[in-house]
């Protein structure tokens, strides 16, 4: 096993775990559970950002073909989405955790649809899952399976990756929209509001 694969595996594992947990946040219907899981997502996200930034910085400072340089090259594809995570996702997860924490004093307090809609926002799950997926090519390349070996293979891999990210984004957007609609106050029909006072 190559040394830079040993370096890349924990980074990819952290990002994939963060994306998996973030994807399940909107399904949680208890505020205490949502508060705890957002804490896990936040911890994994900050760990992933720290590991990624550390490897990329070490790769920039070390000019050569050593273990750190090859590991940093394997994370080059994940760097843009990790930047989106740092700018957008971390702030949203912190706000979500704070909101869930305000309701988490009661063990069985339900998680409001508004909080679940915030957890389903595409800028929460999509950047995390996109970063996790972007680490996979580097891991595969380090393990000896280079998906970018030929021009035809490169085009197919990029197309599959783009379609996968687009499908994940659409899924998050639809789920966020559905939960946001549930969070809206229910409007009583106008006919029943007019006829209501007439009933004795």
C-alpha positions, 0 to 999 in steps of 0.5 A: 500500500502506497504511503500517500494512500494511507494519508488520503484514506482518513481524509476521505473517510472523514468527508464521506462520514460527514456527508452521510450524517448530513444527508440523514439530518432532515430525517431526525424528528427529535430536537435532542437527536438533531442537536447531537447529530449536528454536533457530530457533523460539525466536528467531522466537518472541521476535522476534514477542513483541518486535514485538507488544509494541512495537506494542501499547505504542506504540499505547496511548501514541499516541492517534490514528489514525496508522500505529502506532495502526492497526497496533496495532489490527490486532494486538488479536486476536493479543494474547491468544494471544501472551500464552499464548505468552509464559507457556507456549510459550517455557518449553517450547521452551527446555526442549525445546532444552536436552534436544535439546542434551544429545544433539546432540553426536553428529551422527546421535544419534536424537531420543527419542520423549519429546523428540518428544512434548514437541515435539508438545505442544499448548502448543508449536505451538497458541499459535504457530499461533493467534497467526499465524492471528490476525494474518491478519485485521489484514493482510487489513483493512489490505490493503483486504479487511475480513472484519469489514465486515458482521454476517454476515461477522463471524459466519462469520469467527469460526466459521471461525477457531474451527473452524480453531484447534480442528482444529489443537488436536485434531491436536496432541493426537493427535500428542502422545498417539501419540508419548508412547505410543511413549516409554513403556517396552515391557512384556513380556507376563506369560506370557513373563516367567513362561515365560522361566525355564523355557526351557533 
